Amino acid sequence: MLGRTLAVLAVAVLGLSACNSDPGSKRVAEDIIKTAVTQGDLTEAQGNCMFDRVEQYSQDELDAISESAGDAGPGTAIELFEADLAACK
């Protein structure tokens, strides 16, 4: 379940970069984490950990993560973002 949640978060960060009227990638990521906790996909502790980690990213960093999504392979910003969140499990 955590892997699916991480994938959804990554897609949310990516998708928001293309939208002009988005509520902000941090807010969307936080909403996805909250939903995952509510649905039981994440424990409250995992959710809180992810909230803390997402909060550490600036909007510029989230934009850079979005821009790197097309770059496949280890060490890309999107992979590092997912790994950062996965550390919460």
N, C-alpha and C positions, 0 to 999 in steps of 0.2 A: 504494500500500500504506500509506503514512504516513497518508493521509486516513482510511482505514478504521481504522487503529490509534487515531487521535485520536478518532474517533467511538465506538469501543469504550470508550476511557478515560472519555469524557464520560458515556456510558450507565452505566458502573460507578459513577462518582461519584453520578449521579442515583439509580440503583437502590438504593444502600446507604442513602440517607436514609430509605427506607421500611422498612428491615429492622431489627428490634430486636436481633438476635443476630449482626450482621455483624462481621467481623474488623477493620473499620476501613477507610475509603475509601482511605487512603494505602497500606495493605498490598495491597489489591485492585488499585489502580492500578499499584503496583510489580510485582505478579505478572503483570499484563497486559503491562507493558513487557518484563519478563523473557521471557515467552512469545514476544512479537513478535521479540525479538532472537534467541532460540533457533530460531525458525521462519524467520528470514531476512527478516522484514518490516521490521526496523530494523537498522541497523548497530550495533555495540557502542558507538561514539561517540555515535550518536543516542540509544541507550538510556540511556547514562550522563548525557547532557544532560537527558533527560526525568526520570530519577531525581532529579537535582539540583533541577529545577524543581518537581516534585511535593513534594519535601521542604520547600520554602520555604513551602508552604501550611499554615496551621493547620487544625485540625479545624473550627473556626468558619467559616473561609473556605470550606472545601469544602462545609460545610452551606449557606452562602449561595449558592454556585454551584448546588447542587442545587435550592434554593428558587427561583432565578431561571430555571430551565430552561423554564418555561412562558412566559416573556417572550421573544417573538421579536424579532429585529432586532439591528442593530449596537450594540456597546457593552454587551451583556448580560454578566453574569459568566461564563456558560457559554461564550459566544463568545470572551471574553478568555482564559479558561482554555485553550481549544483553540488559540488563536493563540499563547499562551505556549509550549505544547508544540510547535506547528508550527515555531516558531523554531529548533528543534533539527535540522531537516532540512538 
